[in-house]
Amino acid sequence: MESGEGLKREIGLWGLTANIVNIVIGSGIFILPAIVAEQLGASGILAYLLCGFLITAIMLCFAEVGSKITVTGGAYAYIEAAFGPYLGFLTTNIFVFGSSLMAASAVANALALTLSYLFPVFSNPWIRAGFLLAVFTLLTVVNILGVKKGITLVKIITVIKLTPLLLLVLWGSTKVESKNLIGNSLPTWDSLGAISLILFFAFQGAETGLSISGEVKKPNRTIPLGILFGFIAILLFYIAIQLVSQGVLRDSFANYKDAPLAEVARRVMGPVGLTLMIAGAAVSMLGYLSSDSLSTPRVLFRAAKDGVMPFKNLTKVHPKYATPYVSILVYALLCCFFSITGEFRQLAIFASSAALLIYLGVALAVIKLRLNTEKYPAAFRIPGGYTVPIIAIVTILWFLSHLTAKEWTGLGVFLSVISLVYFLLKQFKIIERPL
C-alpha cells in the first residue's frame, strides 16, 4: 500500500472524486448564475455545455497522463516527467505561489467575511485573525495525523456543502416557471465565448485535487474514473442550479448579483432558506480549504524530492502517520500569513492565468509521453489519436489570448523572476536532481 515515497495509498475512488468535486465547486457557484444570466439570459445553459465540452478535453489529458505518472504531485509531476526539472520548477512555483496560495488566502478571507453576515463579531480584525489561525491549525493537525483523516474530512464536508445545493435544486424545481426558461434569441458566438471564459474558471481546481495521486489506490484506474465521475457531478450540479435559478428569478437577477442563490432560497424556502445558503457558502469555502490543505503540500513535497525545490526538509515524512508533515505545516503557515495580512491581493492577478499555463503543460505532456511508450505504457489512452490533446491546446491558447496586456506583463515578470532564481540555484548547485 506504499507509493515508494514513504506515503500510504489509502485514497479510493470515492475519496479522489470527493476531493475533485470539493475543490472545483467552491464559492463561485453562489454568484455564478447571475453572471451567466446577465449576459445570456435563458440561453445561458449553452455556455455551460460549451464550457463542459472544452474542460472535458483538458481533463481527458489529465486522465491519460495521470494514469501513467502515479507519484505524488499531480500536474507538477506530469510536466516534470515530460519536460524536465526547469519546467517542473516553473510549474511548482506557478502552481503553489501563483495560484493555490493566493486562491486559498482569498477564500479564507471570504469565509470570514461570509460568517460576519451571520455573526458580526467576525468583522473585528483580531477575532478574524484568531479565527483564520484556528482554521488553518485545525486543517494542519487533521492532515498531519494521516491522509485517511484528511480525506475523511474532505468527504464529510463535500456531503455537507452539496446538501443545501441539492435541496435548492429539488425544492426549487417545484417553483420553476417554464416560461422563464425560454430564451428570446440565440446568443452570438462572441457573447457565448466571453461568458464561457468566465465559466471556465468555475471548472478549475482538478489540477489541485490530483496532487494526492501518490496516495491513491490503484491509480492507473482510479485517477481516470475519479476525473470522469467528478466532472459529471460538477456539470450536472452547475446546469441544475442555473436552470432552477433562471426559472425562479428570470429577469430579476440584476437585483441580486452578489447572492443570487440566497435570493432563490429565500423565495423557495423563506428566511430559513436564506440562512441555509449563507451557511452553505461558508461550508463550501471551508471545503475548498480542506481539499487545498490536503493537496497542495504534496506538490511542494514531490518537487523537493525531485531536487527541483531547494528545501530538503520538505521531503520529510512523519514516521508514524506517513504524511509529508513539514510541507503541510509550511503551506499552512504561508496561507495563514497571507490570509491575515491580505497581501495576497497584489498577486491575485496570476491565479487564473497560472491555471491555464499548467493545463497547457499537461496537454503538451500527453503528446510528449506518448512518444516514450516503453517507459510510460498507456494505462488509459484518449481515443481519437491526438485530436483531443490538440483541441485542449487550442482551447487553452484561445483563453490565454483574452488576457489583458497588464496580465501578460505581470505574468511575464513573474516567470522571468522565477526562471532567474532557478538558474541561480542551479549554478550554485543548491538544487540538484537526486541520483
N, C-alpha and C positions, 0 to 999 in steps of 0.2 A: 504493500500500500504506500510505500515511499516513492517520491518522484526522482530520487537521485540527487536532490538538492538539500536533503535533510528535512524536507517538508512532507506532510502526510496527505495522500489523496483521499479526502473524506467528503468531497462535494459531489453530489449526484446530479442527475438531470433536473430535478425539481429545484435544487438549490441554485444551480447555474442560471436556469430560466428566471427564477425569482430575482436574482441579482441583476440580470439584464433589465427586466421589467421595472424593478425598483429604481434603478438609476436613470432610465430613459423617461419614465412617467414621473416627472418632477413637478415643480410649482408652476411650470409654464402652462399646463393643461387647464389651470384655473382662470387663465385670461385668454388663452388661445382662441376659443370660439368667437369672441368679439372681434379679434384682429382679422380672422378669416371672413366673417360675415360683413364687416365694414367694407372690405374690398370686393367680395364676390357675391354677397347675399346668399340666396338659397343654392347657388351653383358652387358654393364652397367645397362641397363634397368631392368635386372633380379634382381640386387641389390635393386633397388627401390621397386620392387614388394615384395621381401622378407622382406625388412625393413618395408614396408607398412603393411604387414601381422602381423609382430611382434608388431609394435606400435599400431595396431588396437586392439590386445588382451589386451594391457596395458590400452588403452583409454576406452575400454569397462568396465574395472574395475572402472575407474574414473566415468563413466556414471552411473553405478549401485550405487556406494557409494554416488555420488553427488546428486542422486535423493532422497536419504534418509536423508543425513545431509545437510540441506539447509541454514545453517547460514553462515556468512562471514568467510573467512579463507581458503577455498579450501582444498588442501591436508593436511594442518596442522589440520583443523577441523575434517577431516575424520579420521586421525590417532589418534588424541587426544580422539575422541569419542570411538574408538575401543580399545585403549590400555592404556589410562590414561595420566596424566599430565607429567610424566617423558619423555615418548616418544614424547609427544606433545612439550615439551621444546626442546628436541633434534631436532625435525623437524623444529621448528621455527628458531633455530639458523643455522641449516644446510641450510634451505631454504633462509633465508634473508642474512646471513653473509657469508655462504659458497658458495652460488650460485648467487642469484639475484643481490646483491650489487656489487659483483666482475664483473659479466657479464655486468651490466648496466654501470659501470665505464669504462670497456673496450670498450663498444660500443660507449660511449660518446667521448672517445679519438679517436676512429676510425672515428667518424663523423667529428671531427675537422681535422684529417689527410686527409680524403677524400676531404673536402672542400678546403684544401690547394692546391690540384691539379688544381682547377679552380681559386682560389683566394689565391695567395702566401702569402698574409698578415696573414693568419691563422697559418703560421709557426712561427710567433712571439709568444713567450711564454705568454706575457702579453695579447696580443689580444686573444690568445687561452683561457686563464683563464677567461677573461671577457666574451667571447662567451659562455663557459660552464656555467658560473654563470647565464647568461641571459637565456639559455635554461632551466635550472632547475628552475629558478624563474618563467618563463612562465608556465611550466608544473605544478608547485606547485599552482600558482594562479588559473589556469583553474580547477584543481582537487578539490581545496577547495571550489570554487564557486558552486559546485554541481556535483553529479555523472552524471547528464544528460549532462552537458557541457563537462565533461571528456570523456564520451563515444561518444559524438558527434565528438570531436576532433579525437578520435580513428577511427571512421567510415570514416571521411574525409581523414585522412592520409592513411587508408587502400586502399581506392579507388585510391588515387594519386600514392601510391607506386606500386600498381598492374598494373596500366595503362601502363607504359613503358615495363613491362614484358609481358603483353598481346600483345602489339604492336610488340614486338620482336618475339613472337610466331607466330602471324598471318602473319606478313610481312616476317619473316624468313622462314616460311613453304613453301613459293613460291620459295625459293633459295636452298632448301634441295635437295641434290643428293642422290637418293635411294641407290646407291651402297655404300655410306658412312655408311649406317645403317645395313649393312650385316656383321656379325662377322665371323671371320675365324674359330673359335672354341669356344666351351662352356667353361666357367671358371671352375676352380676346386672349390670344396667346401670350401677349406681353403681360397682361394683368395676372393671368394664371401662373406665368413664370415668376413674377415678382413675389406673389404670395407664397409660392412653393419654396422660394428661397428662405422665407421666414419659417415656414413649416418644417423645412429640412432640419433646422437646428433643434426643433422639438423632438426629432427622432434620434438625436445624438446621444451618446453615452455608452453604447455597447462596447466601444473600444476600452472603456474603463472596466466594465463588468467582466471582460475576458482576461483581465490581468491576473486572475486567480487560476489560470489554466494549469499551472504546475501542481495544483491541489485538487484537480477534478478527476473523478473515477472514469476509467475507460475514455480518455479524452478524444481519441480518434472518432468515436461515435457520439459522445455526449456533447461536444462543442458544436458540431453542425446542427444537431437536434435542438440544443438549447437556444441557438440563434433563431432557428425556424419557429419553434413554439413561442419564444419570447416576442418576436415581431408580429406573429399572427395575433397574439393577445393585445399588443400595443396598438396595432392598426384597427382592430375591432373596437377597442375602447375609444380611441380617438374619433372614429366615424360615428359611433353610437352617441357619444357626448355631443358632437357637433349637431347631429340630427335632432336630438332632444332639445338642445339649447335654441336652435333655429326654430323648431316647432313651437316653442313656448314664447320666446321673446320677439321673433320676427324682426320688425324694423326698430325696435326699442333698444337694440344692442348699444347704440351710441351713448345712451344714458348710463350704461353700466360697464364702461370699458375696463375699469380696474378690477372688477369682481363679477363677471357675468354669471358664473356658476352659482355664486352665492345668491344672486337675484333669482335665478331659476329655482333654486332650492327653496327660497322664501315663498315664491309663488306656488310651488308644488306642495311644500310641507309646512309652510308657515314659519314663524320665528325659530322653531326648533331646527328647521332645515338650514336657515342662515347660520346658526351656531355650529351645526354639523359640518357645513362646508368650510367655515373658518378653521375649525379644529382639524378637518381633513387636510386642508392646505398645510397646516403646521406639521401634521404627521407625515405628509408627503415629503416635506423638506427634511425632516428628521430621517426619513427613509433614504433619501438621497445621500445624506451624510453618512449613514451607516454603511451603505454599499461602497461609497467612495473611500471611507476609512479602512474598509476591508481590502479594497482592490488596489488603489494607487501605491501604497507602500511596497507592494510586490514588484512594481516597476523599478523603484529605487534598489530593492534587494537584488533583482536579476542583473541590472546594469552594473552594480558594484561587483557582483560575482563574475561578470564577464570582463572585468577590468576596464569598463567604459567609464565608470564613475570613480573618482579618486579616494572615496571614503570607505576603506575596507571594513570598518565596523558595521556598515550597513548590511553586510553579508551574515552577520551573527544570527544563529537560530537558537531559540530558547531550548535548553537541554531537556526540560520537562514537557513543555507544551508544543514543541516543534513549530513555532511561529517565528517569523522574522521580526523579533520584538524591537530591535534598535530602529529599523526602518519605520515601523509602526509609530514608535514614540517620536522620532524626528519629524515625521509628516504631521502628526497631531499637533506638535508644538508650533510648527510653521502655520498650520491652519488657524490655530488659536490666536497666534500673534496677529496675523493679517485680519482676522475677523474682528478683533478688539480694536486695533488701530485704524482699520478702514483704508489703509494704504493700497489695498488690492485694486481699488477703483481706477488707479492710474494705469494698471496693466490689463484691465478687463477687455480692452480692445483686441487682445490677442486670442481670447478664448475661442471664438467662433472660427477664425481663420486657421488656428492651430489644429483643430479637429479635422479640417479639410485637408491640410498637409499630411496628416497622419493617414487619413483614408487614401490619399493618393499614393503614399508609400506602400500601403498594404496591397492595393490593386496592382501596382507595378511588381510587387513581390510575388504575386501569383504567376506572372509571366516568367520572372527570373527563376523561381524554384522549379517550374515545370521543365526547364532546360537541364535540371540536375535530378532526374527521376531516380537514379541509383541511390543517392544519399537521402532524398526526400520522396519516398514512394507515395503514390496517391491513395490516401485513406478515403478521401472524399474528393471527387473531381466534378467541377461545374460542367454540366452538359453544354454542347454547342461550341466546343473549341475555345477560341479566345474572344468570342462575341461578348460575353458578359463582362470580363475584365475591361475590354475596350469601351463598352457602354459606361462602366463605372468611371473610367479615367476621363472620358469626355464630359460626363456629368459633373465631376469634381472641378474640372477646368472651367466649365461654364459657371459654376457657383463662384469660383475664385475670381472670375472676370468681373463680378459685381462688387468686389471690394473697392472702397474709395482710395484715392491717392494717399490720403493720410494713413489709412490702414496698411497699405502696401509699404509706405515709408517706415512706419513703426515696426512692421514685421521684418523688413529688410535690415533695420538696425539691430533688432533682436537676434536674428540669425547670424549677422556679422560678428556680433559680440561673443556669442557662444561658440562660433567657429574659431575665433581668435583664442578663446580660452582653451578649446580642445587642442589646438596645435601647440600652444604654450605648455600645456600639461604633457603632451606627447613629447615635445622637445626636451623637457627636463625629466622625462621618464617617470612622471608622477602617476600616470595611468599606463598600464601595460596589460595586455591580454594574458591571463594565466596559462601556463603550459598544461 
